[in-house]
Amino acid sequence: MTDAAAPPSARPAAFGDLENELKTTRRVLERVPDEHWAWKPHEKSMSLGRLAAHLAELTHLAVTVVQREAFDVATDRPDRPPPANREEVLAIFDQGAALLVVAVNGAGADAWRQTWELKAGGQVFMSLPRAAALRVMGISHPIHHRGQLSVYLRLLGVPVPSIYGPTADESFG
């Protein structure tokens, strides 16, 4: 039964997997061990803690895709200290995920066709319709980093949670 007074959602069908992807990302972040926060699999890699923080912060970037016309990586970064542990990462992620779902569900149909830009120091290096930008920056980009993080966990001997099916550490039965 639906509420007849509630307006229909203008949310594109392409975001039907948003909540599932957010839940999956949270399951991976829940496994990040504080004792290996500074660990890197390679000198060119982000540390475990920095990668987990970046993944959590991407929910806030996705909110800007929905609510603003652009994001400039040189000037629009959040003014907060980096998270120091898993608990702080999960708090950042949970806050951003909740804001993202509300923003996506509240955006009007016209908003999805408007152009969104990713900039660096004012120079545009990505310009897409907002719906495509959210798919890239709010879903695909986090999936990429979630995959990296799952490899970090495997290398550290941390059980990897189910992502798109059972892992060697978890099964569905």
N, C-alpha and C positions, 0 to 999 in steps of 0.2 A: 504494500500500500504506500502511495506517495502523498506528500503534502501538496495539496492543490495550490496553496499560496506560494510555495517555493518556486522561484523562477528556474527554468531549465538551465542546465549547465552549458556553458559555451566551450567547455574543455574539449580540445581535440581528441579524437579516438586514439591518436598516436601516443597519448600519455596514459593509456589504460594500464600500463605496467609500472607506473611511477611508484605507487605505494609498495608493491612487491620488491622493486629494486631498492627502495629505501630500507625495507625490513632486512633484505639480504645484506646490504652494506652494513647495517647496524650489527648483524650477527658476526660479520668479519671483524669489525672494530672491537667488539666485546672480547675477542681473543687476544688482542695486543697485550703482550706482557710488559709491565712497567720495568722489570729488571733488565730488559734489552732495549730500552728507549733510544739509546745512542748508537745501537748496532747498525752497521751498513754491510750489505753483501758485496759491495765493490766500492772503491774510492770515489767513483763518479756517481754513485747512487745516493739518494736521500737516506737519512737515518730512518729507522723504523718509526720513531716518534714524529719526525717531520712529515713522513708519508701519511701516517694516520691522521695527523692534524690537517694536512692538505685535503685529504679525502673528506674529513668532517666539514671543513670550511667551504667546500664546493656547494653545499646546500645553500649557503648564504649567497654565493655567486649566482646560483640558479634563481634565487628570489629576485636579484637585481635584473636578471633577464626578463622576468615577468613585469617588474614594476618600473623599470627605468629604460631610457632609450640607449644607454651605453654604459660600459664599465671600462675604466682606464686603470690598467694594472700598476701604473706609476703613481697614481694619486688616490685611488679608491679603496685601498686595502683597509681592513678593519683596524681600529686603534685599540688593540688589546694585546696583552702578552701572549706568547705562544703557549699552548697547553703543555703541562709538565707531566701528565700521566693519562692513563686510559679513562679515568673518571672525568677529567676535564674535556677530553676529546669527545666522549659520549654526550656530555652536556652541550657542547657546541653543536654536535651533529643533531641531537634531539630538538634543540631550539630551531635550527635551520630547517630541518625536515618538516616540523609543524608549520612554520611560516611558509614554506614552499607549497605544501598541500593547500593551505588557505589561499595563497596568491593564485595558484593555478585554477582552483575552483571558482575564484572570484573574478577572474579576468573576463572581459567581454569578448564577444566573437571578433570584433574588429581588431582587438589588440594583437591577435595571433598573426595577422598579416603585416603588421607594422615592422619596420626595419629596426634591428638591434645591432649595435656595434661593439666590438671588443677593440680597445685601443691600448697603446703604450706611449705615454708621453704625448698624447694628442694624435698620434699617427694611427689610423685605422688599419688593422690587419685582419679583421673578420667583420663582415657585414652580411647579415642573413635576416630573413623574415623571423620574427620572434618565435614562432612555433619551431622552426628548424634550429634556431639558436638554443632554445631550451632542450631540444632533443640532443644536440651536440654537447653543450656545456653542463646541462643538468642531469643527463642520463648516461650518454656514451662516455664522456670524460670521466665521471666517477667509476663507471664499470671498468675502464682501463686501469685506473689506479687501484681499484679493489682487487683486480687480478694481480697486479704487482704485489700488493699487500699479502695476498694469499700465498704467493711464492715465498715472501719473507717468512711467513709463519711456518711453512713447510720446512724451509732451511733451518729454522730455529727449533724444529721438533714440536711445534705447537699444533695440536689437532686443528685441521682446517674444517670449518663448518660446511654444510651443504650450501651450494650456490645455485646451480641449475640442475642439480641432481645429487645423489650421494657422492661422498668423497671416500677416500680410503679410510678415513677416520669416523665417518658417520654413515649410517644407512637409514632407509625409511621403514624399516620393519623390525 
